[in-house]
């Protein structure tokens, strides 16, 4: 009689221990099965010491990382070759933006501005008109008979050159003589939290086909009055009519493949102008039936998970984005459980992990565990990250690693405060207390634990010997169970390289457990030494 396990994999809690496939485990902790064998996880390596215990970490440059003591959603500027190296983030009161000249400090980001460019609170005012400077004639022309009806509007501009939506127009002005000097009073800022450095003044220009607002001048924000005496203009037309500031309560900031940024507040999802993370027109919004919990971008689509049905919002331009309710009643119970794994959004629901892709939604842990078993993971406390295509999760009672492709599931004993997937290194950077570490960045193994299924034999059998195949067998411990009782155990350094004898014991069910800091290639229990060869 021979029990041999040449191939190993993770847990399938849904099945009874004696119904598991031969390669499956009852317990698989701190190990992986990339090559079909048991390999313990590697140790972490220290990268740097931090000035605080962070709840969010974000890579700014190779030398500088941003740290926050609360959950934050941050993105790099999607614009090409941004000379300011701006980063946008939500979760710290209003949405914010920071840049390289103000971000770096003992704790970065050291400073930031409120995101967006506000509308001037008052309209430009016509202080007076000096008609003596005007003329009914222009050089080389005959008399101009028509008077000009003119309006002025004003916008604010940040030091990054970001221009906001305009003020309401000034009172109507009748200019009887072209070139008359107009003294225009400008709107000023009482409080400047948006990095406003300039203002732009526009006036109406009428042609035979349309009327537009054309730029008159760009002025320092401190200037209170502008003297306009230009007869004609040849300048840019105002294009920022709908460039509103983002909602003050907006969260979940992310960026789609087409440069459109997205966020949410309540049951409303919001989109920016493409490649302009500061401009959030109010007409670029959609609503969901239930309150939004989290959002994630996959290509040019946005997955929106709620306290009810999930949605997908898709479109090439922000003005043409439409939302579709997915026919799944799987609510998201933790916004921090939501990650993107190989182009698929995965999040924690009351019934298990749900995956959303272009084909809809599916609960991908249904075959692994029941709802009751899933609830022991306290899904509402799950925080998840992705590394090497794996869903890596911590919850209040422990942690686990799940491979959506192979359906491999194992327990994780390591804990950390927050993490960041560093795509440049292709590694997960974790924060433990005041230290930043590379997860599994070391060369030494941690202590893994793997317990086999319950092998059920037709009759009571005397299994008299066993063998553990490993190149570092002295780093392992072993336990063998018969009918649920511990039959034999060996500690580290006691397991021989070849087969060894077991005490005389008859049992119908047998189980093998191995633990330690070494790879395990094969496990065997037999009734004779010849069967182990």
VMD Tcl script that draws the C-alpha trace (Angstrom):
set ca {
  {0.00 0.00 0.00}
  {1.53 3.31 -1.07}
  {0.49 6.93 -0.62}
  {2.56 9.24 -2.82}
  {2.23 12.97 -3.42}
  {4.42 14.04 -6.35}
  {2.45 17.22 -7.06}
  {1.33 19.81 -4.49}
  {-1.07 22.75 -4.55}
  {-3.10 24.93 -2.19}
  {-6.33 24.65 -0.24}
  {-9.87 23.92 -1.38}
  {-11.83 24.58 1.84}
  {-15.18 23.82 0.19}
  {-14.42 20.09 -0.06}
  {-14.18 17.68 2.85}
  {-10.56 16.68 3.57}
  {-11.03 13.11 2.25}
  {-12.65 14.37 -1.00}
  {-9.79 16.66 -1.99}
  {-7.65 15.88 -5.04}
  {-4.46 14.09 -4.05}
  {-2.36 17.19 -4.63}
  {-4.56 19.58 -2.61}
  {-3.91 20.66 0.98}
  {-5.99 21.01 4.09}
  {-3.51 23.65 5.27}
  {-1.16 25.59 2.99}
  {0.50 28.52 4.74}
  {3.38 30.75 3.65}
  {4.19 28.63 0.62}
  {3.70 28.59 -3.14}
  {3.54 25.98 -5.86}
  {4.99 27.61 -8.97}
  {6.77 24.40 -10.08}
  {4.27 21.92 -8.70}
  {6.25 21.45 -5.50}
  {6.10 23.11 -2.10}
  {8.28 26.19 -1.92}
  {8.18 28.44 1.16}
  {7.86 32.17 0.65}
  {11.08 34.15 0.81}
  {11.97 36.66 3.49}
  {11.47 40.40 3.06}
  {14.38 42.83 2.71}
  {14.59 46.32 4.18}
  {14.65 49.17 1.65}
  {14.52 52.26 3.86}
  {13.49 53.67 7.20}
  {10.47 55.98 7.24}
  {9.70 59.06 9.34}
  {6.18 57.81 10.14}
  {3.99 54.72 10.14}
  {2.12 55.08 6.85}
  {-1.32 53.86 5.78}
  {-0.65 54.71 2.11}
  {2.64 54.67 0.20}
  {3.12 55.93 -3.36}
  {6.25 55.90 -5.51}
  {7.08 59.40 -6.76}
  {10.64 58.82 -8.01}
  {13.29 56.17 -7.34}
  {14.57 58.32 -4.49}
  {11.32 59.73 -3.09}
  {8.13 58.09 -1.87}
  {4.94 59.78 -0.74}
  {3.53 58.75 2.63}
  {0.14 59.40 4.19}
  {-1.29 58.28 7.53}
  {-4.71 57.62 5.96}
  {-6.08 55.82 2.86}
  {-5.25 57.91 -0.23}
  {-5.74 57.37 -3.98}
  {-2.93 58.92 -6.05}
  {-1.99 59.05 -9.74}
  {0.85 60.49 -11.77}
  {-0.02 63.19 -14.29}
  {-1.23 61.45 -17.50}
  {0.04 64.35 -19.62}
  {3.16 63.69 -21.71}
  {6.51 64.93 -20.41}
  {5.15 66.93 -17.49}
  {7.93 69.31 -16.50}
  {6.32 69.80 -13.08}
  {6.11 66.05 -12.30}
  {2.65 66.53 -10.84}
  {0.81 63.97 -8.73}
  {-2.93 64.16 -8.07}
  {-4.59 62.54 -5.09}
  {-7.88 62.21 -3.23}
  {-8.68 61.31 0.35}
  {-7.19 64.32 2.14}
  {-10.22 66.61 2.42}
  {-10.52 68.17 -1.07}
  {-8.77 66.61 -4.11}
  {-5.16 67.80 -4.24}
  {-2.21 68.28 -6.60}
  {1.48 68.54 -5.78}
  {4.63 69.10 -7.85}
  {8.35 68.43 -7.59}
  {9.29 71.85 -6.19}
  {6.90 71.63 -3.23}
  {6.48 67.89 -2.69}
  {9.86 66.81 -1.35}
  {10.35 67.14 2.39}
  {10.99 65.13 5.54}
  {7.55 63.65 4.96}
  {6.48 63.82 1.32}
  {4.36 65.31 -0.09}
  {5.40 68.27 2.01}
  {2.82 70.62 0.43}
  {-0.04 70.55 -2.04}
  {-2.73 72.70 -3.63}
  {-6.46 72.18 -3.95}
  {-7.13 70.59 -7.33}
  {-8.86 72.57 -10.06}
  {-9.24 76.20 -11.01}
  {-12.18 78.05 -9.43}
  {-14.52 80.39 -11.26}
  {-14.01 84.08 -10.40}
  {-16.55 85.01 -7.72}
  {-17.40 88.36 -9.35}
  {-17.66 89.69 -12.89}
  {-15.29 92.21 -14.52}
  {-16.49 95.72 -13.88}
  {-16.33 98.60 -16.37}
  {-14.90 101.35 -14.20}
  {-15.00 104.05 -16.92}
  {-14.68 104.71 -20.64}
  {-12.44 107.31 -22.23}
  {-13.97 107.91 -25.67}
  {-11.55 110.72 -26.44}
  {-8.92 108.14 -27.39}
  {-11.19 106.50 -29.96}
  {-11.91 107.38 -33.56}
  {-14.62 106.78 -36.13}
  {-11.86 106.11 -38.67}
  {-9.18 103.50 -38.88}
  {-6.06 104.02 -40.98}
  {-6.85 103.49 -44.65}
  {-10.59 103.03 -43.98}
  {-13.71 105.07 -44.39}
  {-15.98 105.89 -41.49}
  {-17.20 103.05 -39.28}
  {-20.87 103.55 -38.70}
  {-21.75 100.66 -36.37}
  {-21.28 100.89 -32.64}
  {-19.79 97.86 -30.85}
  {-21.66 96.07 -28.09}
  {-19.04 94.45 -25.90}
  {-18.87 92.11 -22.88}
  {-15.87 91.09 -20.79}
  {-15.29 87.84 -18.91}
  {-12.41 86.63 -16.79}
  {-10.69 83.31 -15.93}
  {-8.09 82.28 -13.38}
  {-4.84 80.52 -14.33}
  {-2.48 78.46 -12.14}
  {1.30 78.59 -12.31}
  {1.08 75.32 -14.24}
  {-0.84 77.15 -16.99}
  {-4.14 75.47 -16.08}
  {-7.08 77.68 -16.98}
  {-10.49 77.39 -15.34}
  {-14.04 78.17 -16.33}
  {-14.91 81.84 -16.90}
  {-16.86 84.25 -14.75}
  {-20.25 85.52 -15.78}
  {-20.04 88.32 -18.35}
  {-19.73 91.94 -17.38}
  {-22.53 94.40 -17.88}
  {-23.20 95.32 -21.50}
  {-20.85 97.98 -22.81}
  {-21.54 100.16 -25.85}
  {-18.31 101.30 -27.56}
  {-19.20 104.10 -29.94}
  {-15.64 104.81 -31.13}
  {-13.15 102.01 -31.91}
  {-9.98 102.36 -29.86}
  {-11.75 103.97 -26.91}
  {-9.88 103.25 -23.69}
  {-11.82 100.92 -21.37}
  {-10.85 100.70 -17.71}
  {-11.83 97.19 -16.58}
  {-11.86 96.27 -12.88}
  {-10.75 92.67 -12.31}
  {-12.04 90.03 -9.93}
  {-9.58 89.20 -7.13}
  {-9.08 86.17 -4.89}
  {-9.78 86.41 -1.18}
  {-8.16 83.04 -0.40}
  {-5.79 81.33 -2.82}
  {-5.59 77.56 -2.17}
  {-5.54 76.57 -5.86}
  {-2.12 77.92 -6.86}
  {-3.63 80.79 -8.90}
  {-0.96 83.15 -10.24}
  {-2.61 84.87 -13.23}
  {-5.92 85.92 -14.64}
  {-7.01 86.14 -18.27}
  {-9.36 88.80 -19.57}
  {-11.52 88.12 -22.62}
  {-13.94 90.26 -24.58}
  {-16.54 89.55 -27.23}
  {-15.56 89.61 -30.88}
  {-18.37 89.47 -33.43}
  {-18.00 88.27 -36.99}
  {-20.51 87.68 -39.76}
  {-20.96 84.05 -38.63}
  {-20.44 83.96 -34.86}
  {-19.60 85.77 -31.66}
  {-16.70 84.52 -29.54}
  {-14.75 85.60 -26.49}
  {-11.17 86.41 -27.50}
  {-8.19 86.85 -25.19}
  {-7.37 90.45 -24.36}
  {-4.49 89.92 -21.92}
  {-3.00 87.59 -19.31}
  {-2.27 89.52 -16.12}
  {-0.79 88.90 -12.64}
  {-3.46 87.89 -10.15}
  {-2.63 90.90 -7.98}
  {-3.53 93.39 -10.73}
  {-6.79 95.15 -9.94}
  {-7.46 96.95 -13.24}
  {-6.65 96.60 -16.90}
  {-6.73 99.36 -19.50}
  {-8.01 98.01 -22.82}
  {-7.54 100.23 -25.85}
  {-7.10 97.60 -28.59}
  {-9.18 98.30 -31.69}
  {-9.06 94.72 -32.97}
  {-7.88 91.40 -31.57}
  {-6.10 88.43 -33.09}
  {-5.75 86.04 -30.15}
  {-6.93 82.64 -28.84}
  {-10.62 81.94 -28.28}
  {-11.89 80.90 -24.84}
  {-12.25 77.11 -24.67}
  {-12.61 76.38 -20.95}
  {-16.31 77.03 -20.53}
  {-17.04 73.83 -18.59}
  {-13.72 73.32 -16.79}
  {-15.22 73.00 -13.30}
  {-13.31 72.16 -10.14}
  {-13.77 68.55 -8.93}
  {-16.36 67.72 -6.30}
  {-14.98 68.43 -2.82}
  {-15.97 64.93 -1.66}
  {-14.52 63.11 -4.65}
  {-12.60 59.89 -3.87}
  {-11.09 56.95 -5.74}
  {-9.01 58.96 -8.22}
  {-7.72 56.80 -11.08}
  {-6.81 57.25 -14.75}
  {-8.11 55.36 -17.78}
  {-6.04 54.35 -20.81}
  {-7.35 57.28 -22.89}
  {-6.09 59.85 -20.38}
  {-9.50 60.40 -18.78}
  {-9.35 60.59 -14.98}
  {-12.22 59.32 -12.89}
  {-13.50 59.68 -9.33}
  {-16.72 59.29 -7.39}
  {-18.81 60.75 -4.59}
  {-21.98 59.18 -3.22}
  {-23.70 57.43 -6.12}
  {-22.16 59.71 -8.74}
  {-19.17 58.82 -10.92}
  {-17.20 61.70 -12.44}
  {-14.83 62.11 -15.38}
  {-12.26 64.74 -16.28}
  {-11.35 66.19 -19.63}
  {-8.88 63.85 -21.36}
  {-5.33 64.43 -20.08}
  {-6.52 67.38 -17.96}
  {-6.90 66.07 -14.39}
  {-7.82 69.53 -13.09}
  {-10.93 70.01 -15.31}
  {-14.10 68.15 -14.26}
  {-17.12 69.32 -16.29}
  {-20.39 68.65 -14.48}
  {-21.96 67.16 -17.60}
  {-19.30 64.40 -17.55}
  {-21.04 62.53 -14.75}
  {-23.10 59.39 -14.35}
  {-25.13 57.89 -11.54}
  {-25.61 54.43 -10.08}
  {-28.58 52.95 -8.30}
  {-26.64 52.32 -5.10}
  {-23.88 54.15 -3.28}
  {-20.47 53.69 -4.89}
  {-17.81 51.84 -2.88}
  {-14.88 51.91 -5.31}
  {-13.76 52.32 -8.91}
  {-10.96 50.86 -11.04}
  {-9.88 51.45 -14.64}
  {-9.36 48.63 -17.12}
  {-8.30 50.01 -20.50}
  {-10.79 52.61 -21.68}
  {-13.47 51.34 -19.30}
  {-14.18 52.06 -15.66}
  {-15.51 49.39 -13.31}
  {-17.71 50.87 -10.60}
  {-18.62 48.69 -7.62}
  {-21.41 49.71 -5.30}
  {-23.40 48.52 -2.31}
  {-25.59 46.78 -4.88}
  {-25.02 46.10 -8.58}
  {-21.63 46.77 -10.22}
  {-21.40 48.91 -13.37}
  {-19.07 49.40 -16.31}
  {-18.68 52.89 -17.81}
  {-17.07 52.96 -21.24}
  {-16.28 55.53 -23.90}
  {-13.48 56.96 -26.00}
  {-14.14 60.58 -25.01}
  {-15.49 61.87 -21.68}
  {-18.54 63.38 -23.36}
  {-19.52 59.98 -24.78}
  {-19.08 57.72 -21.74}
  {-22.09 55.55 -20.95}
  {-22.74 53.30 -17.97}
  {-24.10 49.74 -18.03}
  {-25.44 47.91 -15.00}
  {-23.96 44.41 -14.75}
  {-26.39 41.59 -14.13}
  {-24.78 40.59 -10.84}
  {-26.04 41.27 -7.35}
  {-22.61 41.13 -5.74}
  {-21.99 44.24 -3.66}
  {-18.50 45.34 -2.71}
  {-17.93 45.19 1.05}
  {-14.44 46.77 1.14}
  {-13.16 49.43 -1.23}
  {-9.57 48.49 -0.33}
  {-10.20 44.94 -1.54}
  {-10.53 46.16 -5.13}
  {-7.52 45.56 -7.42}
  {-6.83 44.94 -11.11}
  {-5.23 41.56 -11.90}
  {-4.22 40.98 -15.53}
  {-6.91 43.33 -16.87}
  {-9.65 42.00 -14.58}
  {-11.08 43.81 -11.57}
  {-11.35 41.65 -8.44}
  {-13.08 42.70 -5.23}
  {-14.55 41.21 -2.05}
  {-18.30 40.58 -1.92}
  {-20.36 38.92 0.84}
  {-20.17 35.60 -1.07}
  {-16.52 35.59 -2.17}
  {-14.13 37.25 -4.58}
  {-15.85 38.68 -7.66}
  {-14.05 39.22 -10.98}
  {-15.32 41.78 -13.52}
  {-14.02 41.91 -17.07}
  {-15.38 42.61 -20.51}
  {-17.57 39.49 -20.27}
  {-19.37 40.52 -17.07}
  {-19.01 39.45 -13.44}
  {-18.43 36.08 -11.81}
  {-17.73 34.92 -8.27}
  {-14.36 33.23 -8.77}
  {-14.05 31.59 -5.32}
  {-17.34 29.66 -5.57}
  {-15.50 26.40 -6.24}
  {-13.06 26.99 -3.40}
  {-15.21 27.82 -0.41}
  {-18.76 28.33 0.77}
  {-20.20 31.66 1.81}
  {-19.90 30.64 5.48}
  {-16.22 29.79 5.02}
  {-15.63 33.04 3.14}
  {-17.22 35.04 5.94}
  {-14.57 33.75 8.37}
  {-12.12 35.85 6.32}
  {-14.06 38.96 7.47}
  {-14.29 40.31 3.90}
  {-15.35 43.80 5.04}
  {-11.83 44.22 6.51}
  {-9.89 43.00 3.45}
  {-7.09 45.13 2.02}
  {-5.65 43.74 -1.19}
  {-2.76 44.26 -3.58}
  {-1.54 42.52 -6.70}
  {1.89 41.12 -7.48}
  {2.91 38.73 -10.26}
  {-0.75 38.14 -11.13}
  {-1.60 37.11 -7.55}
  {-4.37 38.57 -5.38}
  {-2.67 39.23 -2.04}
  {-5.01 40.11 0.83}
  {-4.82 40.92 4.51}
  {-7.83 40.96 6.84}
  {-8.30 41.47 10.56}
  {-7.76 37.78 11.31}
  {-4.95 36.90 8.89}
  {-4.13 36.94 5.21}
  {-4.24 34.87 2.04}
  {-2.86 34.62 -1.50}
  {-5.12 33.67 -4.40}
  {-4.12 32.89 -7.97}
  {-7.13 33.62 -10.24}
  {-5.67 31.55 -13.07}
  {-4.79 28.30 -11.28}
  {-7.40 28.79 -8.53}
  {-4.62 28.24 -6.01}
  {-5.42 29.45 -2.48}
  {-3.05 29.59 0.52}
  {-2.84 31.29 3.87}
  {-0.44 34.13 4.62}
  {0.90 34.90 8.08}
  {2.94 38.00 7.23}
  {1.38 41.38 8.11}
  {2.03 44.93 6.95}
  {0.39 48.36 7.17}
  {0.22 49.23 3.47}
  {1.84 48.31 0.19}
  {2.53 49.51 -3.35}
  {2.99 47.51 -6.55}
  {6.25 48.82 -8.02}
  {5.95 47.97 -11.71}
  {9.50 49.10 -12.44}
  {10.89 46.55 -9.98}
  {7.99 44.17 -10.63}
  {7.78 43.67 -6.88}
  {5.46 44.51 -4.02}
  {6.81 47.18 -1.67}
  {5.36 46.86 1.83}
  {5.48 49.10 4.90}
  {5.83 47.55 8.34}
  {5.85 50.16 11.07}
  {8.58 52.63 10.17}
  {10.32 50.37 7.64}
  {9.81 49.99 3.90}
  {10.52 46.47 2.64}
  {10.54 44.45 -0.55}
  {8.06 41.61 -0.11}
  {9.89 38.33 -0.77}
  {12.95 40.36 -1.75}
  {15.40 38.14 0.12}
  {17.12 34.86 -0.72}
  {16.19 32.95 2.43}
  {13.03 30.94 2.93}
  {10.46 31.57 5.62}
  {8.94 28.62 7.43}
  {6.13 27.17 5.34}
  {3.45 24.70 6.42}
  {1.62 22.17 4.24}
  {-0.79 19.44 5.39}
  {-2.11 16.95 2.89}
  {-5.64 15.77 2.27}
  {-6.98 12.84 4.26}
  {-6.12 9.72 2.29}
  {-8.88 7.19 2.93}
  {-7.93 3.52 2.52}
  {-10.48 0.72 2.04}
  {-9.38 -1.15 5.20}
  {-7.19 -0.61 8.22}
  {-3.68 -0.55 6.85}
  {-0.26 -0.79 8.49}
  {1.90 1.97 7.01}
  {5.36 1.18 8.26}
  {7.64 3.67 6.52}
  {7.79 7.12 4.91}
  {10.02 9.38 2.87}
  {10.44 13.10 2.26}
  {12.17 14.06 -1.00}
  {13.97 17.39 -0.59}
  {17.45 18.74 -1.26}
  {17.42 20.43 2.16}
  {15.54 17.81 4.16}
  {17.39 18.79 7.36}
  {15.49 22.12 7.28}
  {12.12 20.35 7.56}
  {9.83 18.95 10.24}
  {7.33 16.16 9.66}
  {4.09 14.89 11.20}
  {2.11 11.82 10.17}
  {-1.48 11.28 11.32}
  {-3.52 8.10 11.32}
  {-7.25 8.25 11.91}
  {-6.79 11.83 13.13}
  {-4.13 10.92 15.74}
  {-0.48 11.91 15.63}
  {1.39 8.71 14.76}
  {4.92 10.01 14.30}
  {6.82 13.28 14.16}
  {10.34 14.39 13.36}
  {11.85 17.81 14.09}
  {14.31 19.79 11.99}
  {17.52 17.88 11.46}
  {15.94 14.51 12.27}
  {14.50 13.53 8.88}
  {16.86 11.20 6.96}
  {17.48 11.66 3.23}
  {16.10 8.23 2.44}
  {13.11 6.31 3.74}
  {12.60 5.77 7.46}
  {10.54 3.47 9.66}
  {7.27 4.38 11.37}
  {5.91 2.85 14.57}
  {3.42 0.00 14.08}
  {-0.01 1.59 13.67}
  {-3.07 0.58 11.74}
  {-5.49 3.20 10.40}
  {-8.03 3.75 7.68}
  {-7.17 7.43 7.07}
  {-3.69 8.92 6.75}
  {-2.42 12.47 6.54}
  {1.05 14.02 6.12}
  {2.22 17.42 7.32}
  {5.54 19.01 6.47}
  {6.91 22.38 7.59}
  {10.16 24.29 7.44}
  {12.49 26.39 5.29}
  {13.08 24.11 2.31}
  {11.44 22.96 -0.91}
  {9.56 19.67 -0.85}
  {9.48 17.67 -4.08}
  {7.64 14.53 -2.98}
  {5.98 12.95 0.04}
  {5.43 9.20 0.48}
  {4.00 6.83 3.08}
  {4.12 3.10 2.37}
  {3.68 -0.34 3.90}
  {7.19 -1.41 2.89}
  {10.57 0.15 2.17}
  {10.59 -1.35 -1.32}
  {7.57 0.79 -2.27}
  {9.51 3.97 -1.47}
  {12.25 3.28 -3.99}
}
mol new
graphics top color blue
foreach p $ca { graphics top sphere $p radius 0.5 }
foreach p [lrange $ca 0 end-1] q [lrange $ca 1 end] { graphics top cylinder $p $q radius 0.2 }
display resetview
